Amino acid sequence: VQLVESGGDLVQPGGYLRLSCAASGFTFSRYLMSWYRRAPGKEREWVATISATSGTTNYADSVKGRFTISRDNAENTVYLQMNSLKPEDTAVYYCNIFYSGLPYWGQGTQVTVSP
């Protein structure tokens, strides 16, 4: 299992970013995928999850209405569209899968929201 995140950057408050996570090593279309984040000095927290067929999405209250998770099963990629970014969204963002009962993480991508 390999997960590779990209798309993180420095952005001003109110701006937007689109994160990508390229997956390999498993049958991507059969698994739900999630995004998590870890802010400086804090525990890693769940951000959003999407079902295998994109039929169901769920979001943390802190990002609901601003972030959108999506996936392209043909490209084995999951995305996180982040709008109306706030300084408190500053974190390393990770995509995640539970495969054979174990969690797998990518290396993360840094998002910094600052004037």
C-alpha positions as CSV (number, residue, x, y, z in Angstrom):
1,V,0.0,0.0,0.0
2,Q,1.3,3.4,-1.0
3,L,-0.3,6.8,-0.5
4,V,1.3,10.0,-1.9
5,E,-0.2,13.3,-1.0
6,S,0.4,16.5,-2.9
7,G,-1.0,20.0,-3.3
8,G,-0.1,21.6,0.0
9,D,1.0,25.3,-0.1
10,L,1.1,28.6,1.7
11,V,-2.2,30.4,1.1
12,Q,-3.9,33.5,2.5
13,P,-7.0,33.4,4.7
14,G,-10.1,33.0,2.5
15,G,-8.1,31.2,-0.2
16,Y,-8.4,27.7,-1.5
17,L,-6.3,24.6,-2.3
18,R,-6.9,21.2,-3.8
19,L,-5.1,18.3,-2.2
20,S,-4.5,15.0,-4.1
21,C,-3.6,11.6,-2.8
22,A,-2.4,9.0,-5.3
23,A,-2.9,5.4,-4.1
24,S,-1.4,2.2,-5.2
25,G,-0.9,-1.4,-4.0
26,F,-4.5,-2.3,-3.4
27,T,-7.9,-2.3,-5.2
28,F,-8.6,1.4,-4.7
29,S,-12.3,1.2,-5.8
30,R,-13.2,-1.2,-3.0
31,Y,-12.1,1.0,-0.1
32,L,-13.3,4.0,1.6
33,M,-10.7,6.8,1.9
34,S,-10.2,9.5,4.5
35,W,-8.3,12.7,5.0
36,Y,-6.8,13.6,8.4
37,R,-4.7,16.5,9.5
38,R,-2.2,17.3,12.3
39,A,-1.8,20.9,13.4
40,P,1.3,22.0,15.2
41,G,1.3,20.8,18.8
42,K,-2.0,18.9,18.4
43,E,-3.1,15.3,17.8
44,R,-4.0,14.1,14.4
45,E,-7.7,14.7,13.7
46,W,-10.1,13.3,11.2
47,V,-11.2,15.6,8.4
48,A,-13.4,13.7,5.9
49,T,-14.3,10.3,4.6
50,I,-15.7,9.1,1.2
51,S,-17.2,5.7,0.5
52,A,-15.8,3.4,-2.1
53,T,-18.3,4.4,-4.7
54,S,-18.5,8.1,-3.7
55,G,-22.0,7.7,-2.6
56,T,-21.4,8.8,0.9
57,T,-19.2,11.5,2.3
58,N,-18.8,12.7,5.9
59,Y,-17.0,15.7,7.3
60,A,-15.7,17.0,10.6
61,D,-17.8,19.9,11.9
62,S,-14.8,22.2,11.7
63,V,-14.7,21.8,7.8
64,K,-18.3,21.1,6.9
65,G,-19.5,23.5,4.2
66,R,-15.9,24.5,3.2
67,F,-14.1,21.3,2.3
68,T,-15.2,18.7,-0.3
69,I,-13.8,15.2,-0.5
70,S,-14.0,13.4,-3.9
71,R,-12.4,10.5,-5.7
72,D,-11.6,9.2,-9.2
73,N,-11.5,5.5,-9.1
74,A,-10.2,5.3,-12.6
75,E,-7.1,7.4,-11.5
76,N,-6.8,5.8,-8.0
77,T,-6.8,9.3,-6.5
78,V,-8.7,10.9,-3.7
79,Y,-9.0,14.7,-3.5
80,L,-9.7,17.3,-0.9
81,Q,-11.0,20.7,-2.2
82,M,-10.5,23.2,0.6
83,N,-12.3,26.6,0.3
84,S,-12.6,29.6,2.6
85,L,-9.4,28.5,4.3
86,K,-8.7,29.8,7.9
87,P,-5.5,30.0,9.8
88,E,-6.7,27.2,12.0
89,D,-6.7,24.9,9.0
90,T,-2.9,25.1,9.0
91,A,-1.7,21.5,9.4
92,V,0.0,18.6,7.7
93,Y,-2.8,16.7,5.8
94,Y,-2.7,13.0,5.4
95,C,-4.8,10.5,3.4
96,N,-5.7,7.2,5.0
97,I,-6.9,3.8,4.3
98,F,-7.6,0.8,6.6
99,Y,-6.4,-2.2,4.7
100,S,-6.4,-5.7,6.3
101,G,-7.3,-4.1,9.6
102,L,-4.3,-1.8,9.6
103,P,-4.1,1.9,9.0
104,Y,-1.9,3.2,6.3
105,W,-0.8,6.9,5.9
106,G,1.0,8.9,3.3
107,Q,3.9,11.2,4.1
108,G,1.6,14.2,4.3
109,T,1.4,17.6,2.6
110,Q,1.8,20.9,4.4
111,V,-1.0,23.5,4.3
112,T,-0.2,26.8,5.8
113,V,-2.9,29.5,5.9
114,S,-1.4,32.9,6.8
115,P,-1.6,36.5,5.6
